[in-house]
Amino acid sequence: MTPSRPGAASSGAASGTGAAGARIGLAAVGTSLACFLLTALLGPSAMQPELRGPAGQPPYSLTVHPSPHLVIGLVAAGMITGTAGLALCWRAVHKGRRFHPGALMAAGLLVTAAFALMPPVGSADHLNYAAYGRMAVTGHDPYVTRAVDVPGDPVISEVEEWRRTPSVYGPVATGTQALASWVGGDSVRLTVFVLSLLNALAFALTAWILYRTAGTAERRLRVALLWTCNPLLLYHLVGGAHNDALAVCPMVAGLALFAARRGRPGTVPRSLGAGALIAVGGAIKVPAALVGGGLAWALARDGRAPGGRGAAALRLAALAAGALAVTAATYAFTGPHTFDQLRRAADQVSLATPWHLADLLLGRQNRVFIKIGWLALFAVLAVLLARALPRARPAEGAAGTGVEGERVAAALVLAWLLATPYELPWYSGFAWAALALLPWSRFDWVLLAHTGALSLGYLPARDPKLIGLPSSLDFLLDVARPGVIPVMLTVILIAAVRLCLRRPDPVPAPGPPPRAAAGSPG
C-alpha cells in the first residue's frame, strides 16, 4: 500500500467510500474474531484436542463436540473474512480514514485475554510443549527423549503427531515449558493453561512495546492493525498458543532498544542489551536471531563513514558480546546436542510451500538441491528487500542507524519467510512484528496474502486419522495443501520479487494531522 497523506481523501465521494470500506473492514475483522472465539468455546473438536485434567481447572470451554464440518468451516470463514477485513481497513487508511488506535489496541488485548482462558485451537503443538516441559521436570532430556520413550505418563502420553520427535525448540523455550509443567503437575489442562497464559502475556507485551515505540498516531494505528488487532495473528499466536509469540517478544524488545527513538540509537549499552534480547528470542526459536543481522549491518555501515570506524566497531562488538553471552549461558544448560534435532529439521520440506513442488520433481533423495536453492533465494530476496522496503519519513523523527537496522532486519525476516522450504502459518508472526516497525508499503499486502493463503493450507493442522476427518474433507489434505496453496505461494513470491524490482515510492511530505470525519469508525 502506497503511503498517503493523512486526510488527503477525507472529503466528497472518496470520503464516503473510505468510511464505508472502514466500517465493512471493521465488521469483517470482528466477524473473523467471533468465528475463532466460537470455535475455541465449543470445546474438543477436529480443531481442538481434548485436555485431560480436573474439570474445574482452566482453560474453560463447552463440551458440545461439534462436527468437523462446522469447526473447520468456522475457522475457514474466520480466515477469509479476517484477511478481507484487514485489506479493507488498510485501504480505508490509504484513502485518509482514521481509526482510534487505542480502541483497536484495547479490543485486541480483550480478545487476547479471552483466547488465553479457552483451550488452544488449530493444532496440537501445545501438547508437545507440555510433554517437553514434563520431560524436563521429571529428569528426562527433551532433546533426546521422545514421547514414545515415556509410556504411561499422564502428560507425555497425550502427544499426537510428534510422538517420535525430540524437542526442536531452544533452551529458553524448554525453560518456559518446564515452568508450566511444574505448575500443572499431572494435569495436561493446567499445564496448557500456563503455556497459553505465557504466550498471551508475550503477545500483549509485544503490542505494548510496538505501540510505545511508534512515533506518531499514524504509526500507532499501523501497530494496532498489523499486530494487536490482526485476527490471523490472534488466532495463530494466541488462540493456537504457539510459542512463536514468546520468541517475537524479546526480538521486538531488542530492535526497539537499539533503535532508541528517544535518545541516541545503537550506543554501546543499547547494542549490548539488544544483542542479549535478540539472543533470548533465538534461544526460543532460531528465526528471531535473524534480526541481529540487520543491526550488525547498520553498525557496519556506520563504520564506513569518516571517523566512525572505531565507535562503530565498539558498538558492533557490544552487540555480538550480548548475543554470545546469552547464547552461551542458555545453551550451557542443555549441551551441544540441543542442535541435533534442529539440524535434522533443516532438511524437511513442508507440503504447503513452493518447494514442495520442487520436491515432487526432484525426489526426496535430492533435497540437497532444495537446500542450496532456498539459501540462494533467501540471499537474493534479502538484498532486494533491503533496497525496496520503505524508509521512515522525516516527520517521524527516528534516527538513521536504528531505523536502517530495523529495515534490514525486516528484510531478513521477510526473505526467510518467503524462501524457507519448511514453514507453518504461525511462523509469519516474526515478519508481522518486524514490518510493524516500518512505514506502510506494498509489502504489507504481500505478507497478508502469504499468511492468509498459508493459513487456509493448514485446515486442520492435526493428524486427520486422529481427529476422524470425514472423507468429504479429504480435498483439504489431498488437493489444497499440497497443490493449490504451493501454487498460490509461488505466485505471491513472484509478486514480491516484482515489487522489489520496481522503483520505490517517494517519501511523502508530512501532512496535516488526521481528522476524524463524521461517521468514521472510532
Phi, psi and omega in degrees: 000126179289129179301143178234154177293131177305132177081003185292336183233043186260019179222163175067208184296322180299321180295316179297319178297317180296319180296317179296316179297322179296315180296316180295320179298313178297320178297321179293319177298316178297319178297318178301311180296324178296320178299316181292315180295321179296320178300317178293321183292329184293339175097194185309134184195189176297338180258359184215112177295149176287140179250119181275142181152169179307136186298332182281351182277150173286161002282166187242145176198172172279175175232063184278336185054061181292159181287154176303324180299319183293308187288322177292323176296320178297314182291319177299317178297321178296321180291318181291312180291326178293317178296314179295321180296317177298318180299318180293320178296317178297318180295324178296320177297319178300326180277001176103359178285150180227136174259168173273107184300326179297321178293319177295320178299316181297318179297316179297321180289327175296318177295322177302314179296320180296316178299321183296334182273352181244158182297148178298151181231161172102324180205183177244020183298328181296334175291326174296314180302315180298320181292318180295322176295320178297319177300316183297317184279345178258011173092007177263151177270111183293349180271354173231341182273138176250161180300325180291344180279349182234068183290147175086350178291134185296340180256311184295327182291350181275354178301141183259270189289326192258045184289339181249024183237118173293174184293139175253003185266160183286171184295329177292321175299317178297324177297317178293324178294321178294321177300314179298320179292323178297320178287317187280337180061230182278357184268115174297320183301309183290324177299314180294324179298318179296319177299316179297320180295318178297318179297317180296319178296320178295318178298316180293321179294322175299317178301317181295316180297314180298319182292318182291328182273350177292128188277341185224168177298323179296320180289326176294323176296320178298317178300317181297319184280329182272334184238291195293323182248024178278111186296328179293318178290319178300321179292310187284309188280321183260306179297327178269353178055037179279137187285006171301327178299323178294323181284324182294325187300304178293332176300311179294321179299320178295317178297317181293320179296319181292317185293322174047071179295344170242113183104184183279128179281154171064024175293170182301309179298320180293320178296317178300312180295320179297316178299319179295315181295318180295325177294326175299315176300317179294333177279002170257303173220131189303322182305335179299332182289344182301326185294339176299330177296325178294319179291320179297320179297318181297320179290320178296324178295321176298327182292343179277348179287151180302127177077003184255001187296313184295313181295319180294321179297321179294318179291323177294321177296322178295319177301312180294321181296317178298317180293316182292322181297314180292318180298314180296318182294320183283317182283347176297332181283338186248336178091165184294337180293352175304329184275353185300308182293328178295320177295321178293321180294335181294344180268359185275154175231119180279157189293320188267048175227159176302330182291341175297324177295320176293325179298322178293323182284319185273333186088146185297334181290350182247030182292348176299327178291325177293320180298316178295318182296318184287327177294321177294317178297318178301315181297316180295314180298320181299317179294314181296316182291325178297331177275332190261334181296149188287152174263156180295148176283151180303327184292344185277353168066020179271145184277156191298308186300313182296316182292319177297322176298316178297320183294313180290326176299316178297322179298317180295316182291316180293322177298317177299315182297319182284334188260333189298141179279348178232115178206155177231161189304324185286347175296337183293347179304325179298316182289321179299317181294319181293319180290332179298339179279349183256166174292170177300145176201171178294340181288342171301320180293324177299313181294321179298314179296319181296311181294319179298315180294314181296324178297317178294334180288342181243058173244106349270163178265050179221162180296119183298331180288322181291328184263357180065048181296126180297150180298335179292346179252010180299334182298335179297323183264333184266334185240306186294305186294311183272353185236296186294312185294316176302323178294316178300317181291330175295318177297318179296320178298315178297319178298321179297318179296318179297320177298321180297327184275350178282158176295129182295152177293145175292149176289121184287152175289146179299134181259181179291159179299144183295142176247142179274106180289159181302133178086359179285147183296149184249000000 
